[in-house]
Amino acid sequence: MNEKNKNLHRRAAIITGWVFIAVTAFFFLGSLIARDRTFSDKENRMLEQAPGINGGQIISGRYEEKFETYFTDQFLLRDMWIEMKAGFDRLIGRVESNGVYLGKDGYLIEKFTEPDGKNLKETCSAMGDFAKRYGEVKQYAMIVPNAVEILSDKLPAFAPAADQGRYLDTLGKELEEQGITVLDMRGVLKKNRDKKLYYKTDHHWTTEAAYLAFLEAGKTMGYNGSEITFDALPVTGGFQGTLSAKSGFRSGEKEELEVFLPKDGSPSSVVNYVDEQKKTASFYDTGKLDTRDGYACFLGGNHPLIRIETPVQSDKTLLVLKDSYANCYLPFLATQYRKIVAVDPRYYYGDLEELMQVEEIQEVLYLYNANTFFSDTSLQMVLRES
Amino acid sequence: MLLNSLFFIFAFLPAVLLIYYLLPAAGRNWFLLAASLVFYAWGDPVYLILLIFSAVFHYIMGLQIGGEENDGRRKKQDLIFAVGVDVFLLCFFKYFGPAANLIGSFFHTQIAVRELALPIGLSFYTFKNLSYLFDIYYGRTEAEKKFTDFAAYAVFFPAMTAGPIVRYKDMKEQMKKRRVNALQLGYGARRFILGLAKKVLLADTLASLYGEISAGAGNISVLTAWIGMFAFTMEIYFDFSGYSDMAIGISRMLGFTVKENFDYPYMSKSVTEFWRRWHISLGSWFRDYIYIPLGGNRVGTGKHIRNILIVWCLTGMWHGAALNFPVWGVYYGVLLIAEKYILGSRLKKLPGWVSGTYTMLLVMAGWMLFSHNSLGEAVGYLGHLVGIGAVGLADTAALYYLKTNLVVFLLCILACRPGFYRWVESRFHDSIIGSAVLYGVLFLLGTACLVYSSYHPFLYLRF
């Protein structure tokens, strides 16, 4: 190496060293000086705050742990770093993050993991017992397949996703044996794959998919859904689903969210959020559109118990045991039943049998998406004989 | 504290370096000692007592053994006493929990013991401090009289948590006098960034891949099993050597030259060579303080084989308390004996790629013994590699893993080879901009990974 090169070599190293010190010191001081944030919009959680000095916690190491979390949570430009890493992952060809696949055509698709067989059996037998106890009440189950099943062609190449269809087949047979009528939506959804059935950035089905399911279910449940026509009304173009937050993929992506309103302009239903002691004349809470969980504009999110009185000329009453997939579906059902009582077992602690009596329930509908249903443990608790 | 934590890199390290550089040379060892104690106490303050005890104990024993130059018997007694204390402490913390469980299982009961957390770095600093006593005993170095100089070595923070196991004879001069300047800072910073990149960009990425594959190991194809084994092989190398690089880099920034701990082990042409290149500071520790004192290879064949097996059984046990670690050690002992007495000369005649492949296959199989929690699982996994219990030869999952990790795999294969680093040096080290860009990008990406690892989006109302 000649003298000039050697000098250059040394200077390059020296400068790298000083830059290293400068960068580390900059972020150290920057993180100290910058105002602590209390909440991260990106992650939707409270960020750790400076822990108070506590002798006992210092000795146990708890203080140091908290302090490191605090330091990391308040690290300068935290959100930028997270996006940089997500970008790097995409650059090197990674298409999965936090159980979410970055699928084709911009679809974020949640992985399906094989259900715990024992838990699933318990749920099925609880549903069977309930069906036997209320033999005169007609019972239906609509377990809606997820995007991973219906849009499997949109999964990244070779993605190893468990076969949801296989589990739905087994479940269908099991429930029929227990005396529950299964409403299998796979056929109608697959046939309409050219329509937008699932949000690209969220794990829910679209209102359009719910409408298709509503029409299809009518054939079995004994109504003709197409008697009423609906107007599809886009209520926002800025919907950002939770899957993009969960995965970090496509974090700037916004999409459209529609509601379907009946054309005839008939008087509206009265929606009673029983636990919240709140009554409204609308299924929609457009105020929620600007929040992180935009899908909550349907019925204002999940509630333990909702009682819907409709203007329908009929005396049919329906109990829906549901998850959030039902939230955009109930407005359709409200055109067919005089009264709908919707229970979300994950939040409901009341007595279901008493509810059946008091509300004079004539039909029961289980409405879940497959991912939630297969991992749910709360339904069997609610169904148990008191 | 871990070297690969944001708090270390962006708070502890710059603060320590700045104060260290501003201090006069005479105060630096004191400061280093204090900084190392803070480093250790951070998160594990209780075991700080153990660390301080170890430093004081070895300092005193060093003076004791060093002062008995003429009395061979007393020297030996003191050494044995010190070894006894250290072995007791190591065994106590490593085997107390497992032993209680084992005894309990004999009597079909559960003995309620408070699970003792293994003090961080115990295996490393105990071995380091023991090497000091051995070297005094064998006359390779003198006992240090100045407590600060010894204690600053004994608790030296860069090598505290995961080595290298630095010898005092290599550090003695440097404890008194070392070059602290901008050039050392630059070289050290480069090395640190390189190590960080190896650890978080390569090893941590592969860790999640191997985790996923081994979690579903009951239901994988032959190809997936091979991908998993490859991933772990690369993970452990880049994890460990990356950590060593970080330790060596920080030492350099502080003005110390620490011996290399890895020498491109995956380029080896025999298992014997692999162990000369892998975790060098541990291998040479066992060689110098166990193998050679037992007689090494200057004894009859039977004794030689015994010596090898003792050393490798201990090497395995050093890595962990579970049964698969000594088995993993003995596996290597047997391979080394086979190479020594049967295969050695034949291996040399083979073309390089054949002996290289032979070595890597055995090393990778070894890692499967190492990585599983029980022998049964390890053997089951090894079976999958040849089709026993596997689901077909290849499936789409295997293609998915290959496709989505291709870039990382290629980088790993490159980064195992010395030529890659030579290329990097010739291309980037002689240019101010090139050097700044390369290390700047690596450092930014490494930091991004560290921040991202704390990314826990909270999804209320999941459904």
HADDOCK unambig.tbl for C-alpha pairs under 7 A between the chains (distance, minus, plus):
assign (segid A and resid 5 and name CA) (segid B and resid 430 and name CA) 6.83 0.50 0.50
assign (segid A and resid 8 and name CA) (segid B and resid 430 and name CA) 5.82 0.50 0.50
assign (segid A and resid 8 and name CA) (segid B and resid 431 and name CA) 6.71 0.50 0.50
assign (segid A and resid 9 and name CA) (segid B and resid 429 and name CA) 6.05 0.50 0.50
assign (segid A and resid 9 and name CA) (segid B and resid 430 and name CA) 4.41 0.50 0.50
assign (segid A and resid 9 and name CA) (segid B and resid 431 and name CA) 6.83 0.50 0.50
assign (segid A and resid 10 and name CA) (segid B and resid 183 and name CA) 6.65 0.50 0.50
assign (segid A and resid 12 and name CA) (segid B and resid 429 and name CA) 6.66 0.50 0.50
assign (segid A and resid 12 and name CA) (segid B and resid 430 and name CA) 6.49 0.50 0.50
assign (segid A and resid 12 and name CA) (segid B and resid 431 and name CA) 5.98 0.50 0.50
assign (segid A and resid 12 and name CA) (segid B and resid 432 and name CA) 4.25 0.50 0.50
assign (segid A and resid 12 and name CA) (segid B and resid 435 and name CA) 6.30 0.50 0.50
assign (segid A and resid 13 and name CA) (segid B and resid 183 and name CA) 6.31 0.50 0.50
assign (segid A and resid 13 and name CA) (segid B and resid 186 and name CA) 4.58 0.50 0.50
assign (segid A and resid 13 and name CA) (segid B and resid 187 and name CA) 5.92 0.50 0.50
assign (segid A and resid 14 and name CA) (segid B and resid 182 and name CA) 5.49 0.50 0.50
assign (segid A and resid 14 and name CA) (segid B and resid 183 and name CA) 4.98 0.50 0.50
assign (segid A and resid 14 and name CA) (segid B and resid 185 and name CA) 6.97 0.50 0.50
assign (segid A and resid 14 and name CA) (segid B and resid 186 and name CA) 4.60 0.50 0.50
assign (segid A and resid 15 and name CA) (segid B and resid 186 and name CA) 6.82 0.50 0.50
assign (segid A and resid 16 and name CA) (segid B and resid 186 and name CA) 5.49 0.50 0.50
assign (segid A and resid 16 and name CA) (segid B and resid 435 and name CA) 6.84 0.50 0.50
assign (segid A and resid 16 and name CA) (segid B and resid 436 and name CA) 5.81 0.50 0.50
assign (segid A and resid 17 and name CA) (segid B and resid 182 and name CA) 6.93 0.50 0.50
assign (segid A and resid 17 and name CA) (segid B and resid 185 and name CA) 5.24 0.50 0.50
assign (segid A and resid 17 and name CA) (segid B and resid 186 and name CA) 3.61 0.50 0.50
assign (segid A and resid 17 and name CA) (segid B and resid 189 and name CA) 5.46 0.50 0.50
assign (segid A and resid 20 and name CA) (segid B and resid 189 and name CA) 6.58 0.50 0.50
assign (segid A and resid 21 and name CA) (segid B and resid 14 and name CA) 6.21 0.50 0.50
assign (segid A and resid 24 and name CA) (segid B and resid 9 and name CA) 6.89 0.50 0.50
assign (segid A and resid 24 and name CA) (segid B and resid 10 and name CA) 4.91 0.50 0.50
assign (segid A and resid 24 and name CA) (segid B and resid 14 and name CA) 6.19 0.50 0.50
assign (segid A and resid 25 and name CA) (segid B and resid 10 and name CA) 6.62 0.50 0.50
assign (segid A and resid 25 and name CA) (segid B and resid 14 and name CA) 5.77 0.50 0.50
assign (segid A and resid 27 and name CA) (segid B and resid 10 and name CA) 6.43 0.50 0.50
assign (segid A and resid 28 and name CA) (segid B and resid 10 and name CA) 5.23 0.50 0.50
assign (segid A and resid 28 and name CA) (segid B and resid 11 and name CA) 5.43 0.50 0.50
assign (segid A and resid 43 and name CA) (segid B and resid 456 and name CA) 6.53 0.50 0.50
assign (segid A and resid 43 and name CA) (segid B and resid 457 and name CA) 3.97 0.50 0.50
assign (segid A and resid 43 and name CA) (segid B and resid 458 and name CA) 5.96 0.50 0.50
assign (segid A and resid 44 and name CA) (segid B and resid 457 and name CA) 6.05 0.50 0.50
assign (segid A and resid 44 and name CA) (segid B and resid 458 and name CA) 5.54 0.50 0.50
assign (segid A and resid 45 and name CA) (segid B and resid 457 and name CA) 6.83 0.50 0.50
assign (segid A and resid 45 and name CA) (segid B and resid 458 and name CA) 5.66 0.50 0.50
assign (segid A and resid 59 and name CA) (segid B and resid 45 and name CA) 5.61 0.50 0.50
assign (segid A and resid 59 and name CA) (segid B and resid 46 and name CA) 6.48 0.50 0.50
assign (segid A and resid 61 and name CA) (segid B and resid 43 and name CA) 4.31 0.50 0.50
assign (segid A and resid 61 and name CA) (segid B and resid 44 and name CA) 5.67 0.50 0.50
assign (segid A and resid 61 and name CA) (segid B and resid 45 and name CA) 6.66 0.50 0.50
assign (segid A and resid 64 and name CA) (segid B and resid 42 and name CA) 6.17 0.50 0.50
assign (segid A and resid 64 and name CA) (segid B and resid 43 and name CA) 5.28 0.50 0.50
assign (segid A and resid 65 and name CA) (segid B and resid 43 and name CA) 6.57 0.50 0.50
assign (segid A and resid 68 and name CA) (segid B and resid 7 and name CA) 6.16 0.50 0.50
assign (segid A and resid 71 and name CA) (segid B and resid 7 and name CA) 6.58 0.50 0.50
assign (segid A and resid 72 and name CA) (segid B and resid 6 and name CA) 6.63 0.50 0.50
assign (segid A and resid 72 and name CA) (segid B and resid 451 and name CA) 6.62 0.50 0.50
assign (segid A and resid 78 and name CA) (segid B and resid 451 and name CA) 6.91 0.50 0.50
assign (segid A and resid 81 and name CA) (segid B and resid 448 and name CA) 4.66 0.50 0.50
assign (segid A and resid 81 and name CA) (segid B and resid 451 and name CA) 6.42 0.50 0.50
assign (segid A and resid 82 and name CA) (segid B and resid 448 and name CA) 6.18 0.50 0.50
assign (segid A and resid 82 and name CA) (segid B and resid 451 and name CA) 6.54 0.50 0.50
assign (segid A and resid 82 and name CA) (segid B and resid 452 and name CA) 5.11 0.50 0.50
assign (segid A and resid 84 and name CA) (segid B and resid 448 and name CA) 6.29 0.50 0.50
assign (segid A and resid 85 and name CA) (segid B and resid 445 and name CA) 6.86 0.50 0.50
assign (segid A and resid 85 and name CA) (segid B and resid 448 and name CA) 5.34 0.50 0.50
assign (segid A and resid 85 and name CA) (segid B and resid 449 and name CA) 5.88 0.50 0.50
assign (segid A and resid 85 and name CA) (segid B and resid 452 and name CA) 6.63 0.50 0.50
assign (segid A and resid 92 and name CA) (segid B and resid 407 and name CA) 5.79 0.50 0.50
assign (segid A and resid 93 and name CA) (segid B and resid 404 and name CA) 5.17 0.50 0.50
assign (segid A and resid 94 and name CA) (segid B and resid 404 and name CA) 4.98 0.50 0.50
assign (segid A and resid 94 and name CA) (segid B and resid 405 and name CA) 6.93 0.50 0.50
assign (segid A and resid 95 and name CA) (segid B and resid 404 and name CA) 6.89 0.50 0.50
assign (segid A and resid 157 and name CA) (segid B and resid 400 and name CA) 6.77 0.50 0.50
assign (segid A and resid 158 and name CA) (segid B and resid 396 and name CA) 4.83 0.50 0.50
assign (segid A and resid 158 and name CA) (segid B and resid 397 and name CA) 6.02 0.50 0.50
assign (segid A and resid 158 and name CA) (segid B and resid 399 and name CA) 6.17 0.50 0.50
assign (segid A and resid 158 and name CA) (segid B and resid 400 and name CA) 4.79 0.50 0.50
assign (segid A and resid 159 and name CA) (segid B and resid 397 and name CA) 6.24 0.50 0.50
assign (segid A and resid 159 and name CA) (segid B and resid 400 and name CA) 5.60 0.50 0.50
assign (segid A and resid 160 and name CA) (segid B and resid 396 and name CA) 6.65 0.50 0.50
assign (segid A and resid 160 and name CA) (segid B and resid 397 and name CA) 4.79 0.50 0.50
assign (segid A and resid 245 and name CA) (segid B and resid 457 and name CA) 6.67 0.50 0.50
assign (segid A and resid 246 and name CA) (segid B and resid 457 and name CA) 5.80 0.50 0.50
assign (segid A and resid 323 and name CA) (segid B and resid 463 and name CA) 6.46 0.50 0.50
assign (segid A and resid 324 and name CA) (segid B and resid 463 and name CA) 5.35 0.50 0.50
